[in-house]
Each structure stands twice: as C-alpha cells, then as structure tokens.
C-alpha cells in the first residue's frame, strides 16, 4: 500500500519493537498548551488508529486513537499494517 493513500484511513497495526511515544491527550487553544503523556506500545501488540496526515517525507504519519488522543510524526518503520481476514 502506498503511504500517501493512507491519509484518512483507519489502520490496525502490529508494533515491530517496543516503542515509547508522546501522546497528546488534549490541546488548549487559548493558552496554546498541550496535555501529553508517554505511552509504551509493546512489540507484537495490535493497535488501531486513524491516519489524519501523511507527512511530506512519507516516512512519518500523524494519527488519532479512538479516544481522541494523537501522535504526531509517528515513524512508519515502527509498525506493520495488519490485514483483516474477511
């Protein structure tokens, strides 16, 4: 799958290694501040998220989880896409 075509897609992924990511839980426009936390995703763990931006370098994407939190600049080399069996 071409990375550019991932924009707007919902993905299920498997992590290729243990990763610690900065997850943005909320953003306050008035104060221009974010509420963030570091979250660890374990190797072989399955995670679902929506891609809302494929970066120009096509090596990183911005994603949103079901609870509304986001990760900016997620390197695509950290996961593989899991295909659902029909």
N, CA, C and O atoms as a DFTB+ gen file, in Angstrom:
344 C
 N C O
     1  1       0.847      -1.190       0.000
     2  2       0.000       0.000       0.000
     3  2       0.882       1.239       0.000
     4  3       1.830       1.333       0.780
     5  1       0.573       2.181      -0.867
     6  2       1.307       3.438      -0.933
     7  2       0.999       4.265       0.311
     8  3      -0.158       4.395       0.711
     9  1       2.029       4.816       0.912
    10  2       1.832       5.596       2.134
    11  2       0.929       6.798       1.912
    12  3       0.128       7.132       2.785
    13  1       1.042       7.453       0.765
    14  2       0.216       8.623       0.507
    15  2      -1.269       8.272       0.567
    16  3      -2.092       9.113       0.927
    17  1      -1.613       7.032       0.215
    18  2      -3.019       6.624       0.191
    19  2      -3.566       6.317       1.590
    20  3      -4.758       6.047       1.741
    21  1      -2.717       6.357       2.599
    22  2      -3.161       6.070       3.967
    23  2      -3.907       7.233       4.601
    24  3      -4.610       7.046       5.594
    25  1      -3.768       8.426       4.046
    26  2      -4.407       9.603       4.627
    27  2      -5.918       9.387       4.717
    28  3      -6.569       9.112       3.710
    29  1      -6.470       9.512       5.922
    30  2      -7.895       9.325       6.144
    31  2      -8.297       7.877       6.395
    32  3      -9.483       7.591       6.566
    33  1      -7.343       6.964       6.419
    34  2      -7.637       5.548       6.611
    35  2      -7.588       5.154       8.090
    36  3      -6.841       5.730       8.880
    37  1      -8.401       4.162       8.439
    38  2      -8.315       3.523       9.749
    39  2      -7.416       2.309       9.594
    40  3      -7.603       1.500       8.685
    41  1      -6.435       2.182      10.488
    42  2      -5.478       1.092      10.385
    43  2      -5.441       0.262      11.655
    44  3      -5.669       0.761      12.758
    45  1      -5.150      -1.011      11.471
    46  2      -4.808      -1.903      12.570
    47  2      -3.349      -2.273      12.320
    48  3      -3.003      -2.771      11.248
    49  1      -2.487      -2.026      13.324
    50  2      -1.050      -2.247      13.139
    51  2      -0.487      -3.152      14.231
    52  3      -1.045      -3.279      15.321
    53  1       0.639      -3.773      13.894
    54  2       1.413      -4.570      14.854
    55  2       2.770      -3.883      15.003
    56  3       3.451      -3.606      14.016
    57  1       3.149      -3.612      16.254
    58  2       4.413      -2.932      16.532
    59  2       5.569      -3.898      16.304
    60  3       5.493      -5.060      16.701
    61  1       6.641      -3.426      15.666
    62  2       7.801      -4.257      15.345
    63  2       8.830      -4.279      16.470
    64  3       9.744      -5.103      16.466
    65  1       8.680      -3.384      17.421
    66  2       9.572      -3.312      18.585
    67  2       8.830      -2.566      19.680
    68  3       7.791      -1.955      19.432
    69  1       9.369      -2.618      20.894
    70  2       8.799      -1.799      21.961
    71  2       9.056      -0.336      21.621
    72  3      10.166       0.029      21.234
    73  1       8.022       0.508      21.767
    74  2       8.146       1.927      21.446
    75  2       7.512       2.776      22.534
    76  3       6.461       2.430      23.075
    77  1       8.155       3.879      22.846
    78  2       7.580       4.854      23.763
    79  2       7.277       6.114      22.950
    80  3       8.174       6.719      22.363
    81  1       6.008       6.495      22.925
    82  2       5.573       7.628      22.121
    83  2       4.960       8.707      22.998
    84  3       4.332       8.415      24.016
    85  1       5.148       9.950      22.595
    86  2       4.487      11.059      23.269
    87  2       3.088      11.199      22.674
    88  3       2.924      11.514      21.496
    89  1       2.093      10.959      23.513
    90  2       0.700      11.003      23.091
    91  2       0.089      12.302      23.595
    92  3       0.167      12.610      24.785
    93  1      -0.520      13.063      22.691
    94  2      -1.167      14.323      23.045
    95  2      -2.627      14.020      23.372
    96  3      -3.398      13.616      22.502
    97  1      -2.996      14.221      24.639
    98  2      -4.356      13.945      25.084
    99  2      -5.311      15.101      24.818
   100  3      -6.491      14.886      24.541
   101  1      -4.797      16.331      24.903
   102  2      -5.651      17.496      24.654
   103  2      -4.789      18.701      24.314
   104  3      -3.595      18.750      24.609
   105  1      -5.441      19.673      23.679
   106  2      -4.786      20.918      23.306
   107  2      -5.705      22.078      23.672
   108  3      -6.884      22.072      23.318
   109  1      -5.180      23.059      24.367
   110  2      -5.939      24.237      24.764
   111  2      -5.548      25.392      23.842
   112  3      -4.433      25.906      23.924
   113  1      -6.460      25.794      22.974
   114  2      -6.180      26.860      22.008
   115  2      -5.929      28.206      22.683
   116  3      -5.099      28.985      22.216
   117  1      -6.635      28.484      23.770
   118  2      -6.481      29.774      24.443
   119  2      -5.086      29.963      25.009
   120  3      -4.511      31.046      24.901
   121  1      -4.542      28.921      25.610
   122  2      -3.219      29.033      26.228
   123  2      -2.118      28.419      25.374
   124  3      -0.940      28.520      25.717
   125  1      -2.492      27.780      24.255
   126  2      -1.550      27.124      23.355
   127  2      -0.707      26.090      24.100
   128  3       0.506      26.000      23.906
   129  1      -1.377      25.306      24.963
   130  2      -0.684      24.274      25.726
   131  2      -1.292      22.907      25.434
   132  3      -2.456      22.789      25.052
   133  1      -0.476      21.889      25.626
   134  2      -0.937      20.518      25.415
   135  2      -0.810      19.717      26.693
   136  3       0.035      19.993      27.544
   137  1      -1.666      18.721      26.807
   138  2      -1.574      17.736      27.878
   139  2      -1.055      16.469      27.208
   140  3      -1.752      15.866      26.392
   141  1       0.168      16.064      27.552
   142  2       0.778      14.898      26.917
   143  2       1.189      13.868      27.955
   144  3       1.340      14.172      29.139
   145  1       1.365      12.651      27.483
   146  2       1.901      11.581      28.325
   147  2       2.692      10.639      27.436
   148  3       2.393      10.491      26.251
   149  1       3.689      10.010      28.007
   150  2       4.436       8.996      27.280
   151  2       3.709       7.673      27.441
   152  3       3.345       7.278      28.549
   153  1       3.504       6.994      26.321
   154  2       2.807       5.718      26.343
   155  2       3.692       4.679      25.665
   156  3       4.291       4.945      24.623
   157  1       3.768       3.501      26.261
   158  2       4.581       2.425      25.720
   159  2       3.692       1.440      24.971
   160  3       2.673       0.978      25.485
   161  1       4.101       1.131      23.753
   162  2       3.451       0.108      22.945
   163  2       4.451      -1.039      22.822
   164  3       5.608      -0.822      22.461
   165  1       4.016      -2.233      23.114
   166  2       4.908      -3.393      23.149
   167  2       4.999      -4.097      21.797
   168  3       4.051      -4.102      21.012
   169  1       6.151      -4.680      21.552
   170  2       6.368      -5.456      20.327
   171  2       5.249      -6.491      20.186
   172  3       4.871      -7.146      21.158
   173  1       4.727      -6.629      18.972
   174  2       3.658      -7.566      18.595
   175  2       2.280      -7.168      19.112
   176  3       1.303      -7.856      18.814
   177  1       2.167      -6.090      19.873
   178  2       0.865      -5.586      20.312
   179  2       0.122      -5.035      19.094
   180  3       0.727      -4.426      18.212
   181  1      -1.186      -5.254      19.054
   182  2      -2.025      -4.747      17.968
   183  2      -2.701      -3.465      18.445
   184  3      -3.266      -3.422      19.538
   185  1      -2.640      -2.426      17.621
   186  2      -3.225      -1.131      17.945
   187  2      -4.001      -0.622      16.736
   188  3      -3.612      -0.864      15.594
   189  1      -5.092       0.078      16.993
   190  2      -5.876       0.676      15.912
   191  2      -5.832       2.194      16.031
   192  3      -5.895       2.745      17.130
   193  1      -5.725       2.862      14.884
   194  2      -5.768       4.317      14.855
   195  2      -6.170       4.788      13.464
   196  3      -6.164       4.022      12.500
   197  1      -6.523       6.080      13.385
   198  2      -6.858       6.722      12.116
   199  2      -5.691       7.612      11.704
   200  3      -5.136       8.339      12.527
   201  1      -5.330       7.552      10.446
   202  2      -4.281       8.416       9.907
   203  2      -4.939       9.706       9.447
   204  3      -5.858       9.676       8.628
   205  1      -4.472      10.853       9.972
   206  2      -5.052      12.114       9.522
   207  2      -4.063      12.977       8.747
   208  3      -4.427      14.049       8.264
   209  1      -2.822      12.525       8.624
   210  2      -1.858      13.257       7.797
   211  2      -0.666      12.365       7.503
   212  3      -0.082      11.772       8.409
   213  1      -0.309      12.275       6.225
   214  2       0.939      11.631       5.820
   215  2       1.915      12.758       5.542
   216  3       1.669      13.607       4.686
   217  1       3.017      12.764       6.263
   218  2       3.989      13.856       6.140
   219  2       4.658      13.839       4.771
   220  3       4.703      12.802       4.108
   221  1       5.169      14.972       4.357
   222  2       5.792      15.099       3.041
   223  2       6.909      14.093       2.823
   224  3       7.088      13.596       1.711
   225  1       7.656      13.792       3.865
   226  2       8.766      12.844       3.711
   227  2       8.265      11.401       3.564
   228  3       9.052      10.503       3.262
   229  1       6.974      11.176       3.774
   230  2       6.291       9.861       3.711
   231  2       6.923       8.812       4.616
   232  3       6.644       7.622       4.471
   233  1       7.756       9.231       5.530
   234  2       8.347       8.303       6.492
   235  2       7.674       8.414       7.852
   236  3       7.903       7.588       8.736
   237  1       6.838       9.443       8.016
   238  2       6.120       9.646       9.269
   239  2       4.678      10.017       8.972
   240  3       4.361      10.586       7.928
   241  1       3.805       9.675       9.928
   242  2       2.383       9.988       9.798
   243  2       1.882      10.562      11.120
   244  3       2.491      10.353      12.170
   245  1       0.775      11.281      11.057
   246  2       0.084      11.762      12.250
   247  2      -1.163      10.911      12.415
   248  3      -1.900      10.687      11.455
   249  1      -1.401      10.432      13.643
   250  2      -2.504       9.502      13.868
   251  2      -3.357       9.926      15.056
   252  3      -2.906      10.639      15.953
   253  1      -4.617       9.460      15.034
   254  2      -5.544       9.718      16.134
   255  2      -6.131       8.393      16.598
   256  3      -6.589       7.585      15.791
   257  1      -6.111       8.184      17.904
   258  2      -6.679       6.980      18.508
   259  2      -8.171       7.180      18.760
   260  3      -8.681       8.297      18.669
   261  1      -8.853       6.108      19.071
   262  2     -10.297       6.136      19.288
   263  2     -10.740       7.064      20.401
   264  3     -11.867       7.559      20.376
   265  1      -9.873       7.313      21.381
   266  2     -10.234       8.197      22.496
   267  2      -9.966       9.670      22.194
   268  3     -10.165      10.529      23.054
   269  1      -9.511       9.965      20.961
   270  2      -9.262      11.344      20.561
   271  2      -7.820      11.802      20.724
   272  3      -7.461      12.863      20.215
   273  1      -6.986      11.037      21.414
   274  2      -5.590      11.430      21.577
   275  2      -4.838      11.225      20.257
   276  3      -5.250      10.432      19.411
   277  1      -3.739      11.950      20.100
   278  2      -2.995      11.908      18.843
   279  2      -1.500      11.715      19.070
   280  3      -0.967      12.001      20.142
   281  1      -0.841      11.219      18.019
   282  2       0.622      11.155      17.967
   283  2       1.024      11.829      16.668
   284  3       0.513      11.502      15.597
   285  1       1.950      12.778      16.778
   286  2       2.470      13.480      15.609
   287  2       3.822      12.897      15.229
   288  3       4.643      12.607      16.099
   289  1       4.054      12.727      13.940
   290  2       5.364      12.289      13.465
   291  2       5.698      10.851      13.803
   292  3       6.843      10.542      14.132
   293  1       4.710       9.963      13.727
   294  2       4.950       8.540      14.009
   295  2       5.728       7.917      12.854
   296  3       5.227       7.888      11.730
   297  1       6.944       7.416      13.103
   298  2       7.719       6.786      12.036
   299  2       7.052       5.480      11.575
   300  3       6.727       4.620      12.394
   301  1       6.854       5.344      10.277
   302  2       6.176       4.162       9.750
   303  2       7.033       2.906       9.871
   304  3       6.511       1.798       9.745
   305  1       8.327       3.052      10.111
   306  2       9.200       1.891      10.254
   307  2       8.973       1.148      11.580
   308  3       9.516       0.062      11.781
   309  1       8.169       1.734      12.486
   310  2       7.945       1.119      13.793
   311  2       6.831       0.081      13.803
   312  3       6.675      -0.636      14.791
   313  1       6.044      -0.020      12.718
   314  2       4.912      -0.932      12.705
   315  2       4.705      -1.532      11.324
   316  3       5.248      -1.061      10.325
   317  1       3.903      -2.585      11.303
   318  2       3.445      -3.165      10.051
   319  2       1.922      -3.190      10.092
   320  3       1.326      -3.378      11.152
   321  1       1.303      -3.001       8.943
   322  2      -0.156      -2.984       8.873
   323  2      -0.671      -4.415       8.902
   324  3      -0.183      -5.283       8.177
   325  1      -1.667      -4.645       9.755
   326  2      -2.299      -5.954       9.867
   327  2      -3.521      -5.956       8.970
   328  3      -4.387      -5.090       9.093
   329  1      -3.596      -6.905       8.086
   330  2      -4.746      -7.011       7.183
   331  2      -5.806      -7.856       7.873
   332  3      -5.528      -8.949       8.366
   333  1      -7.028      -7.330       7.900
   334  2      -8.146      -8.100       8.461
   335  2      -8.501      -9.214       7.508
   336  3      -8.523      -9.018       6.293
   337  1      -8.784     -10.406       8.063
   338  2      -9.230     -11.517       7.240
   339  2     -10.727     -11.434       7.079
   340  3     -11.459     -11.252       8.052
   341  1     -11.178     -11.568       5.856
   342  2     -12.618     -11.460       5.599
   343  2     -13.279     -12.814       5.704
   344  3     -14.491     -12.925       5.519
